[in-house]
Amino acid sequence: MTARAFPCALGAVLLTLALAGPGRAQTAGPSPTPDHMPKPGMSAPEMADRAAGRFPQPVRVGDLPGRFLLQPEESQPVLGRVTGLVRRDDGGADAIVRLDGVLGLTRLGLQPLAWSGVGARLVAVPVEAVALLGEYVALMGMTPERLRALPTFAPGSATAIPPGETLRIGIVRPFH
Amino acid sequence: MRSPFRPLKVPDPSILDDHRPLVRQIERRGLLRGGLSLGALTMLTGCDVTDTTAVGRALRAVSDFNDGVQAALFDPRKLAPEYPASQVLKPPRFNAYYDVEDVKPVDGEAWRLELAGLISDKRPWTRRRIAELPEREIIIRHVCVEGWDYIGQWSGVPLRAFLERVGADLTAKYVAFKTADDYPSSIDMASALHPQTLLATRYAGQDLPDPYGYPLRLRTAVKLGFKNPKWITAIEVTNAYPGGYWESRGFNWFAGL
């Protein structure tokens, strides 16, 4: 090996170690999903069962619109914004959530600018699938993928629950 | 090709001869070794604070010094801001060192508040007897060490009134708490006697719901959130440092606001 080739080879080895080291550690195996995170494909009774264990607390319906819906992971990403609550056919309640479209500003945390971007749409999420986290709401009963796959909710297609009514919704601690 | 970084005028080679013993001591490995111990030092912040190494003791000493400064700055007559009822968050935020699904509700009828230490009347208290004591309501900001906060409306007997009633030694250093969820905690006597420190039994006018500490919890406006133990089962007045759940894991003990 020539004197010039040696430092090059050493540099290449160091670079490989630096790049491959953490990469290998990450692909060693998936870390176990924390217990509070939603299991994929929970049925409605399973969701209700988990929700009942979260000590449902009374909350005024009028206090919910405008709250961010958070994903239950450490960085607490914003998934959308609650716009209101409607009565389901089975007597339960759905939270209507506006999902961001392209260029949605909700994710940036710009609360005064409620514009959710081009192609924003509403979906109906069973209240059993959410929990109250202080002044936020967290998605506990379904994965973000399932939330985004929900059919679009047409405003006026269900009876809105008046703001003065009180519902009982489970609570959850912060995820960080 | 000549390196562009090579100076046009090189130093006199005799300089190297003058400093040869020093140059022989310089090793690249030294840099690696130094880097490693620097890394070890940063890792120590997550260590057990009972760590007996010199670094552990030094970090602990700085933390204790900070506690002393906070205690010296604390003004027992200065009130924390209070807020209008319209700003109260209902229900309040829940937090604990475990998930809400693991909360074990306390049976209010069987519950007793035990007293220990420098207290003359150590008879245990029932919910009914505590409800007969004078009550105060405060609407204060709960500030968590994690960085979030909310405004809550708490009522209950001021801790000062309770300590006076049971004949506690108000010159003692510490008031310590034991809880049903195994979350020991303690505060300094000056904060315990502060008018905005309550043994809270109600939130927003209702009995405390189970996950927020029913039947009795501490709520003080002059400390961070983690200094407000829930589901209190025993109070001790003492001069021996009692520590606490997070304090034994490296948090500051005084944790004033």
Boltz contact constraints between the chains, C-beta under 6 A:
constraints:
  - contact:
      token1: [A, 36]
      token2: [B, 99]
      max_distance: 6.0
  - contact:
      token1: [A, 53]
      token2: [B, 101]
      max_distance: 6.0
  - contact:
      token1: [A, 54]
      token2: [B, 100]
      max_distance: 6.0
  - contact:
      token1: [A, 55]
      token2: [B, 100]
      max_distance: 6.0
  - contact:
      token1: [A, 55]
      token2: [B, 210]
      max_distance: 6.0
  - contact:
      token1: [A, 55]
      token2: [B, 211]
      max_distance: 6.0
  - contact:
      token1: [A, 57]
      token2: [B, 91]
      max_distance: 6.0
  - contact:
      token1: [A, 57]
      token2: [B, 209]
      max_distance: 6.0
  - contact:
      token1: [A, 134]
      token2: [B, 93]
      max_distance: 6.0
  - contact:
      token1: [A, 134]
      token2: [B, 150]
      max_distance: 6.0
  - contact:
      token1: [A, 171]
      token2: [B, 94]
      max_distance: 6.0
  - contact:
      token1: [A, 171]
      token2: [B, 100]
      max_distance: 6.0
  - contact:
      token1: [A, 172]
      token2: [B, 100]
      max_distance: 6.0
  - contact:
      token1: [A, 173]
      token2: [B, 94]
      max_distance: 6.0
  - contact:
      token1: [A, 173]
      token2: [B, 95]
      max_distance: 6.0
  - contact:
      token1: [A, 173]
      token2: [B, 100]
      max_distance: 6.0
